[in-house]
Amino acid sequence: MIAKIHSAIPYGFGGKLVEVEGDMNRGLPAFNIVGMANKTVSEAKERVRSALVNSGFFFPDKKVTISLAPAELLKDGAYLDLPIALSVLVLSNQLIKGDVAGKMFVGELSLNGEIRPVKGIINVVEAARDAGYTEMYVPRRNLTQASLVDKINIYGVDTLRGLFLALKGQIAPPVASDAGVNHKRVAKCLTGEILDHIRGQKLAKRALEIAIAGHHNILISGPPGAGKTLLAKAAANLLPELTPAEKIDITKIYSIAGISKDEIVGVRPFRNPHHTASATSIIGGGAAASPGEISLAHKGILFLDEIPEFQRSVLEALRQPLEDKEISVSRANHKTTYPADFMLVATMNPCPCGYLGDPAHECKCTEVQIQNYQKKLSGPLFDRIDMNINVEKVDNTDLLKDLPDEASEHSVVKNNITEAIRRQKARYGRDGVYNSSLSSFQVTKLFKMEPAAEKLLAGASESLSLSARSYFKTIKVAQTIADLAGTDKISAQHLAEALTYRKR
C-alpha cells in the first residue's frame, strides 16, 4: 500500500512542492526516511513516532519507508513532520486516502502532538496556490501570515489530534479569514525621532526630504555631534506607508529569515548593522543561503553609520544590489535571488578623528590617514550614491531652545513627500516605482527638461566630469525636486539644486 501526502518547502524567495510517499511492508519494525533529507528531516522519525503515540494513535510495528520527492531536492527544516505523520496514519488505516486527497499540509510536530509554526510560510502557501491547490492546512500560529495569500483556503491547526478530527469532519478549524490583521512592528524601525526634534540643519533636512521622496541613496558627512545619526533616525519616520504588495514581500523575507513566523510586518524596515558585520550577514548567504541585511531592508532603509569603518569587501559587495535592486546568493546546492530594493543612508566623518575643518577642534590626523580613510569609499561605490551633503555642528546655545508644541515641520515635510510620491505613481502607473529606480532610457523618455536646465546640465557635466551614472542620477534628483515643487518639468533651478548634492 502506498500513501501520498502533498506538501511544500521554502526555496529561496519562492517554494518547492514535495510529495511525501509512504510504504509499509511486513518485516522487522523500522522507520526510514529517504530523499535528500538533512539531519533535521531525518530526526522527524522520532518526533513523528512520539507525536502519534502521545496523540492517541498507534504506530505500526512494521517496516515503514517514507520517500520525499523529488529526491534530488535538498530538504531542510521540520516542514514535513506533519505530512510524514499523516502518511503513517493513512498506511495504518487510521485515515483513509479520501481524507487527505487534494489537500496540502505543512508543520513541525512536538513530541506531544502539538503543531508548531514554521518559517517561510508565505512561500509555502504561494507554491501550493500556484500549483492549483485550493485547500491547505498550516500551523495555527502561521495563520496570520498565511492570510496574506489569496485564492486558496487556508486552515490553522494546533494539534495532530485536532487535524485528525478536522479531516474527519468532526470539528471546523479556523480559516485564514478569521485570523485578523496582526500588523506588528516586527521590522526594526526607530520611532520617536522627528525633524522638529533636530536643531538647525535646514539644508540637511531638505536633502532628506528629497532623498525619501525619490528613494535616493544619501551620504551625510560631518564632525562628531553634528546630528548625522539623528537625521538618519528621523528619516525612518518620513517613509510612506506600505502597500499591500510590499507588506507581503517584506513579511516573506522576515519569515524566511526566522525573525517572524506569526506576524505581518506593517512598517518599512530600518536596518542598522554594526560596522563589524561580515559580508555574509550584510549581503546574505551561509549554508542555507539566508537573506542578509540588504534584503531585510527591502522597501525601507539600510543605515550604515560611519560607513568607512565597514570592511572594504562589505562595501564593494553593495555595488551590484544598489544597481540591480536584488542580490543573487549562489551556494553549492542552489542559487537564490532575494529582493534588495533599499534606500541607503550612510554617514561618515571627514577624517578618522572627525575634526578635519572644525574651527573648534584641531585635527590630529596625518595626510596619509585622511586619504586612506576617505578612500575606503571607492569611486564606483560613491558613484552609486545619489546625494552627498555636509553638515556642521549646531551652536550649543541653540540646543536649549524650547521645542514646538506640535511637529509642524515634520508634518509639512511628510505631506510634501506623500504628494511627490503620488505624482510619481501617476507618472509611472503603479506603486513602488520611484525616480531613482528608472533606467537611463526611461529617464530620456519620461522626463521633461526646460532648455535652460539642459544648458546648465551640459556645462556642469563637462566641468564636473560627471560619469554617465552620475549624469542620470543628477537628472533623477532634479526630477524629485520638481515633484516636490508640484511640477513635472525640470527647471534650471531644480537642476542647480540637484548638482549641489553631487560634490564629494
VMD Tcl script that draws the C-alpha trace (Angstrom):
set ca {
  {0.00 0.00 0.00}
  {1.26 3.47 -0.90}
  {0.18 6.71 0.83}
  {0.78 10.12 -0.77}
  {0.63 13.39 1.15}
  {1.30 16.70 -0.58}
  {3.46 19.40 1.00}
  {5.92 22.18 0.14}
  {9.06 23.80 1.50}
  {10.56 27.30 1.10}
  {13.20 27.59 -1.59}
  {14.92 30.95 -1.74}
  {12.27 33.63 -2.23}
  {9.83 31.02 -3.57}
  {8.77 27.50 -2.69}
  {9.02 23.94 -3.99}
  {6.40 21.19 -3.89}
  {7.28 17.98 -2.07}
  {5.39 14.69 -2.32}
  {5.62 12.56 0.81}
  {5.18 8.93 -0.22}
  {4.78 6.22 2.37}
  {5.10 2.44 2.04}
  {4.52 -0.25 4.69}
  {5.61 -3.88 4.41}
  {5.99 -6.89 6.61}
  {9.33 -7.35 8.27}
  {11.26 -6.20 11.26}
  {9.84 -2.94 12.62}
  {11.69 0.02 11.08}
  {11.07 3.63 10.17}
  {13.20 5.03 7.33}
  {13.16 8.40 5.52}
  {14.86 8.74 2.13}
  {15.14 11.54 -0.45}
  {17.93 14.07 0.26}
  {16.79 14.71 3.82}
  {19.19 16.61 6.06}
  {19.64 15.89 9.76}
  {16.60 17.93 10.84}
  {14.33 16.00 8.49}
  {15.89 12.65 9.44}
  {15.18 13.40 13.10}
  {11.49 13.69 12.18}
  {11.28 9.93 12.72}
  {11.48 10.36 16.48}
  {9.22 13.43 16.56}
  {6.56 11.75 14.44}
  {6.60 8.49 16.39}
  {6.21 10.25 19.76}
  {3.61 12.71 18.43}
  {1.44 9.89 17.07}
  {1.57 7.82 20.25}
  {1.05 10.79 22.58}
  {-1.92 11.93 20.46}
  {-3.74 8.65 20.99}
  {-2.79 6.92 17.71}
  {-0.78 3.75 17.29}
  {2.44 3.41 15.37}
  {2.50 0.27 13.15}
  {5.03 -2.40 14.13}
  {6.07 -2.98 10.53}
  {8.67 -1.67 8.14}
  {7.68 1.88 7.18}
  {9.54 3.75 4.44}
  {8.96 7.43 3.68}
  {10.22 8.86 0.39}
  {10.45 12.61 -0.15}
  {10.12 13.50 -3.82}
  {11.72 14.94 -5.85}
  {14.70 13.04 -4.48}
  {17.30 15.46 -5.83}
  {15.79 18.43 -3.95}
  {17.56 19.06 -0.64}
  {15.03 19.17 2.19}
  {15.79 21.23 5.26}
  {13.81 22.06 8.38}
  {10.80 20.48 10.09}
  {8.20 21.45 7.46}
  {7.49 17.82 6.56}
  {6.82 16.48 10.09}
  {3.07 16.79 9.69}
  {2.88 15.22 6.18}
  {5.04 12.32 7.35}
  {2.74 11.71 10.32}
  {-0.33 11.79 8.06}
  {1.33 9.33 5.71}
  {1.78 6.90 8.60}
  {-1.87 7.36 9.62}
  {-3.01 6.54 6.08}
  {-0.70 3.49 5.85}
  {-2.10 2.15 9.13}
  {-5.72 2.82 8.03}
  {-6.34 5.32 10.80}
  {-7.07 7.77 7.99}
  {-8.29 6.93 4.52}
  {-6.86 8.35 1.31}
  {-10.00 10.39 0.70}
  {-9.40 12.31 3.94}
  {-6.21 13.86 2.58}
  {-6.81 13.84 -1.18}
  {-6.29 17.19 -2.90}
  {-5.10 18.87 0.31}
  {-1.74 20.36 1.24}
  {-0.11 20.08 4.68}
  {2.90 21.63 6.41}
  {4.02 21.92 10.02}
  {6.51 20.92 12.70}
  {5.46 18.41 15.36}
  {6.35 18.44 19.04}
  {6.62 15.19 20.97}
  {3.14 15.66 22.47}
  {1.47 16.20 19.09}
  {1.39 19.99 19.09}
  {1.82 21.58 15.64}
  {4.45 24.29 15.77}
  {4.87 27.21 13.34}
  {7.47 27.14 10.59}
  {9.35 29.96 8.89}
  {8.72 30.93 5.28}
  {5.02 30.05 5.42}
  {4.08 32.57 2.69}
  {6.49 30.89 0.29}
  {4.91 27.52 1.02}
  {1.32 28.72 0.63}
  {2.12 30.58 -2.60}
  {3.74 27.44 -4.02}
  {0.60 25.44 -3.18}
  {-1.73 28.03 -4.69}
  {0.32 28.38 -7.85}
  {0.27 24.60 -8.27}
  {-3.54 24.62 -8.24}
  {-4.27 23.50 -4.68}
  {-7.32 25.11 -3.12}
  {-7.11 23.74 0.45}
  {-4.15 23.87 2.81}
  {-3.56 23.13 6.50}
  {-0.87 25.08 8.35}
  {0.12 25.62 12.00}
  {-2.39 27.95 13.59}
  {0.33 30.41 14.64}
  {1.26 30.75 10.95}
  {-2.29 31.65 10.01}
  {-1.88 35.43 10.20}
  {0.99 35.49 7.71}
  {-0.67 32.86 5.53}
  {-3.75 35.08 5.29}
  {-1.78 37.43 3.01}
  {-2.02 34.86 0.21}
  {-5.30 34.92 -1.69}
  {-7.15 32.40 -3.90}
  {-6.59 29.44 -1.56}
  {-8.49 28.20 1.51}
  {-6.10 28.06 4.47}
  {-6.91 26.32 7.76}
  {-4.99 26.63 11.01}
  {-4.46 23.62 13.28}
  {-2.97 23.39 16.78}
  {-2.54 19.66 17.31}
  {-2.26 16.44 15.37}
  {-5.42 15.18 17.08}
  {-7.28 18.34 16.12}
  {-6.22 17.97 12.50}
  {-7.44 14.36 12.51}
  {-10.86 15.44 13.77}
  {-11.00 18.24 11.19}
  {-10.21 15.83 8.35}
  {-12.98 13.54 9.63}
  {-15.40 16.46 9.61}
  {-15.96 16.44 13.36}
  {-14.63 19.96 14.03}
  {-14.20 23.09 11.93}
  {-10.66 24.52 12.13}
  {-10.13 28.29 11.97}
  {-9.60 29.70 8.49}
  {-7.26 32.46 7.34}
  {-10.11 34.96 7.04}
  {-10.66 34.63 10.81}
  {-7.02 35.31 11.62}
  {-7.48 39.05 11.61}
  {-4.79 41.51 10.74}
  {-1.87 41.46 13.15}
  {0.36 44.22 11.82}
  {3.04 44.26 14.48}
  {6.20 46.32 14.14}
  {8.44 43.36 13.50}
  {10.84 45.22 11.23}
  {13.47 47.13 13.15}
  {12.20 50.68 12.97}
  {13.29 53.51 15.21}
  {10.44 55.68 16.44}
  {10.20 58.98 18.26}
  {12.76 60.88 16.19}
  {11.15 63.56 14.03}
  {12.54 66.58 12.20}
  {11.22 69.04 14.78}
  {13.47 67.42 17.41}
  {16.58 68.30 15.38}
  {18.03 71.78 15.91}
  {19.04 73.69 12.81}
  {20.36 71.59 9.88}
  {17.92 73.17 7.45}
  {19.88 72.05 4.37}
  {20.23 68.50 5.70}
  {16.51 68.28 6.36}
  {15.82 69.47 2.83}
  {18.18 66.81 1.46}
  {16.39 64.11 3.48}
  {13.05 65.29 2.12}
  {14.34 64.93 -1.45}
  {16.05 61.60 -0.78}
  {12.97 59.94 0.71}
  {10.57 61.41 -1.85}
  {12.57 59.90 -4.72}
  {14.10 56.91 -2.87}
  {17.61 58.28 -3.43}
  {20.71 56.97 -1.65}
  {22.29 59.64 0.53}
  {25.61 60.15 2.33}
  {25.73 62.57 5.29}
  {29.20 63.83 6.22}
  {30.20 65.94 9.19}
  {32.05 66.08 12.52}
  {31.02 64.13 15.65}
  {27.98 65.59 17.35}
  {26.61 67.30 14.24}
  {23.45 65.17 14.34}
  {24.16 62.75 11.47}
  {22.73 59.72 13.24}
  {19.74 61.72 14.50}
  {18.94 62.77 10.93}
  {19.05 59.16 9.77}
  {16.70 58.07 12.54}
  {14.29 60.87 11.66}
  {14.28 59.58 8.08}
  {12.63 56.36 9.26}
  {9.52 58.32 10.29}
  {9.28 60.11 6.95}
  {8.87 56.91 4.94}
  {5.49 56.37 3.22}
  {3.01 53.69 4.26}
  {3.49 50.19 2.89}
  {1.35 48.99 0.00}
  {-0.33 45.55 0.30}
  {2.18 44.02 -2.14}
  {5.11 45.47 -0.19}
  {3.75 44.02 3.07}
  {3.74 40.57 1.52}
  {7.29 40.86 0.19}
  {8.73 42.19 3.45}
  {6.86 39.69 5.61}
  {8.11 36.88 3.36}
  {11.71 37.96 3.87}
  {11.34 38.26 7.64}
  {9.61 34.90 7.81}
  {12.30 33.20 5.70}
  {14.95 34.71 7.97}
  {13.12 33.31 11.02}
  {12.62 36.76 12.55}
  {8.84 36.40 12.48}
  {6.59 33.39 11.99}
  {3.21 34.66 13.13}
  {3.07 38.39 12.40}
  {2.67 40.69 9.42}
  {5.31 43.37 9.04}
  {3.37 46.61 8.96}
  {6.16 49.20 8.83}
  {9.04 49.87 6.50}
  {12.29 48.34 7.76}
  {15.12 50.37 9.23}
  {18.20 48.16 9.44}
  {21.26 49.42 11.31}
  {24.04 46.78 11.19}
  {27.25 47.33 13.16}
  {30.41 48.10 11.22}
  {31.92 44.77 12.34}
  {29.24 42.84 10.40}
  {30.55 40.31 7.89}
  {29.85 40.34 4.17}
  {27.61 37.29 4.59}
  {25.44 38.97 7.23}
  {25.08 42.09 5.08}
  {24.66 40.50 1.64}
  {23.18 37.15 2.62}
  {24.39 33.60 2.33}
  {25.57 30.92 4.72}
  {24.85 27.22 4.39}
  {21.13 27.87 3.87}
  {21.63 30.93 1.62}
  {19.65 33.10 4.04}
  {18.72 36.74 3.32}
  {21.10 39.40 4.63}
  {20.66 42.94 5.90}
  {20.20 44.39 2.41}
  {17.18 42.12 1.87}
  {15.85 42.70 5.39}
  {15.96 46.41 4.47}
  {13.89 45.80 1.31}
  {11.48 48.71 0.70}
  {12.98 50.51 3.68}
  {16.28 52.00 4.85}
  {19.72 50.41 5.25}
  {21.59 52.70 7.63}
  {25.38 52.37 7.65}
  {26.66 54.59 10.44}
  {30.30 55.62 9.88}
  {30.46 53.81 6.57}
  {34.28 53.95 6.21}
  {34.57 51.74 9.30}
  {32.94 48.84 7.43}
  {35.20 46.30 5.75}
  {36.16 47.24 2.21}
  {34.88 43.88 0.93}
  {31.48 44.53 2.52}
  {31.16 47.96 0.93}
  {32.21 46.75 -2.51}
  {29.66 43.94 -2.29}
  {26.94 46.61 -2.11}
  {27.66 47.87 -5.63}
  {25.65 45.24 -7.53}
  {22.49 45.27 -5.32}
  {22.47 49.09 -5.26}
  {22.23 48.97 -9.04}
  {20.02 45.89 -9.61}
  {17.77 46.13 -6.51}
  {18.26 42.40 -5.89}
  {21.01 40.01 -4.79}
  {21.84 36.55 -6.08}
  {23.33 34.20 -3.50}
  {25.00 31.13 -5.00}
  {25.82 28.05 -2.99}
  {26.84 24.51 -3.90}
  {23.29 23.17 -3.69}
  {21.31 26.00 -5.21}
  {21.20 29.64 -6.29}
  {18.80 32.04 -4.64}
  {17.77 35.56 -5.63}
  {16.36 37.86 -2.94}
  {14.93 41.37 -3.47}
  {17.09 44.20 -2.13}
  {15.34 47.42 -3.11}
  {16.54 49.50 -0.19}
  {17.40 53.14 0.32}
  {20.97 53.58 1.57}
  {21.50 56.20 4.26}
  {25.15 56.44 5.28}
  {27.18 58.74 7.49}
  {30.89 59.46 7.80}
  {33.33 61.80 9.49}
  {35.65 63.94 7.38}
  {38.69 62.14 8.84}
  {39.49 59.38 11.39}
  {39.41 61.78 14.36}
  {36.39 63.57 12.91}
  {37.59 67.15 13.29}
  {39.05 67.99 9.89}
  {37.92 71.54 9.08}
  {36.34 72.04 12.53}
  {37.29 75.53 13.81}
  {36.72 74.48 17.44}
  {38.88 71.33 17.42}
  {42.30 70.62 15.99}
  {42.54 67.66 13.61}
  {45.32 65.29 14.71}
  {45.24 63.06 11.62}
  {48.13 62.86 9.17}
  {47.63 63.49 5.47}
  {48.07 59.79 4.74}
  {45.50 58.80 7.39}
  {42.96 61.23 5.95}
  {43.49 59.98 2.40}
  {43.27 56.32 3.42}
  {40.14 56.98 5.43}
  {38.34 58.78 2.62}
  {39.47 56.22 0.03}
  {37.58 53.48 1.88}
  {34.54 54.69 -0.01}
  {35.61 53.81 -3.55}
  {34.76 55.85 -6.62}
  {32.41 53.21 -8.12}
  {30.51 52.93 -4.83}
  {30.30 56.70 -4.36}
  {29.02 56.94 -7.94}
  {26.00 54.88 -6.83}
  {25.10 57.35 -4.09}
  {22.66 59.93 -5.45}
  {23.17 62.65 -2.87}
  {26.07 63.79 -0.72}
  {25.70 66.50 1.93}
  {27.93 68.06 4.58}
  {26.55 69.07 7.97}
  {28.09 71.35 10.58}
  {27.72 71.27 14.34}
  {24.90 73.34 15.78}
  {25.86 76.02 18.30}
  {25.32 74.78 21.86}
  {23.22 77.82 22.72}
  {20.64 76.71 20.16}
  {20.28 73.28 21.75}
  {18.31 74.56 24.77}
  {15.61 76.37 22.89}
  {12.06 75.19 23.54}
  {10.69 72.58 21.20}
  {7.49 73.46 19.30}
  {4.24 72.14 20.72}
  {3.44 70.28 17.53}
  {5.54 68.52 14.93}
  {4.74 71.18 12.34}
  {7.92 70.95 10.29}
  {7.85 67.17 10.29}
  {4.21 67.10 9.20}
  {4.79 69.55 6.35}
  {7.78 67.59 5.06}
  {5.93 64.29 5.26}
  {2.96 65.75 3.40}
  {5.32 67.04 0.71}
  {6.86 63.59 0.38}
  {3.43 61.97 0.14}
  {2.40 64.35 -2.63}
  {5.68 63.81 -4.55}
  {5.21 60.04 -4.35}
  {1.65 60.44 -5.60}
  {2.96 62.33 -8.64}
  {5.45 59.55 -9.32}
  {2.72 56.92 -9.09}
  {0.62 58.88 -11.60}
  {3.60 59.23 -13.95}
  {4.64 55.58 -13.83}
  {1.21 54.00 -13.45}
  {1.89 51.87 -10.38}
  {3.05 51.82 -6.76}
  {6.62 51.29 -5.68}
  {8.33 52.95 -8.65}
  {10.43 55.95 -7.73}
  {12.52 58.38 -9.77}
  {15.72 56.73 -8.53}
  {14.76 53.31 -9.93}
  {14.35 54.39 -13.55}
  {16.77 53.31 -16.26}
  {18.62 55.83 -18.43}
  {16.28 55.00 -21.30}
  {13.23 55.69 -19.14}
  {14.75 58.98 -17.95}
  {15.19 60.24 -21.51}
  {11.70 59.07 -22.44}
  {9.68 60.20 -19.42}
  {11.44 63.27 -18.01}
  {10.96 66.75 -19.46}
  {13.59 69.45 -19.06}
  {13.47 73.15 -19.82}
  {16.08 74.46 -22.32}
  {17.86 76.45 -19.58}
  {18.15 73.29 -17.48}
  {19.57 71.35 -20.45}
  {22.19 74.04 -21.00}
  {23.13 74.06 -17.30}
  {23.44 70.27 -17.24}
  {25.67 70.24 -20.33}
  {28.05 72.74 -18.76}
  {28.08 71.02 -15.36}
  {28.66 67.62 -16.94}
  {31.84 68.90 -18.55}
  {33.14 70.98 -15.65}
  {32.44 68.31 -13.01}
  {33.46 65.39 -15.26}
  {30.26 63.55 -14.44}
  {30.18 59.86 -15.28}
  {27.20 58.54 -17.23}
  {25.76 57.16 -13.99}
  {26.23 60.47 -12.14}
  {24.77 62.34 -15.10}
  {21.49 60.43 -14.94}
  {21.40 60.41 -11.14}
  {21.58 64.19 -11.19}
  {18.59 64.31 -13.53}
  {16.66 61.87 -11.31}
  {17.29 64.00 -8.21}
  {16.25 67.11 -10.16}
  {13.00 65.37 -11.15}
  {12.28 64.60 -7.49}
  {12.88 68.27 -6.64}
  {10.42 69.20 -9.39}
  {7.87 66.72 -7.99}
  {8.20 68.32 -4.55}
  {7.63 71.69 -6.21}
  {4.45 70.38 -7.83}
  {5.62 70.43 -11.43}
  {6.58 67.72 -13.92}
  {9.13 69.77 -15.88}
  {12.70 70.15 -14.62}
  {13.80 73.77 -14.47}
  {17.30 75.22 -14.18}
  {16.61 75.93 -10.50}
  {15.72 72.28 -9.85}
  {18.81 71.09 -11.65}
  {21.08 73.59 -9.87}
  {19.93 72.27 -6.50}
  {20.45 68.67 -7.64}
  {24.02 69.49 -8.71}
  {24.88 70.70 -5.21}
  {24.40 67.13 -3.98}
  {26.94 65.63 -6.44}
  {30.06 67.08 -4.81}
  {32.39 64.81 -2.92}
}
mol new
graphics top color blue
foreach p $ca { graphics top sphere $p radius 0.5 }
foreach p [lrange $ca 0 end-1] q [lrange $ca 1 end] { graphics top cylinder $p $q radius 0.2 }
display resetview
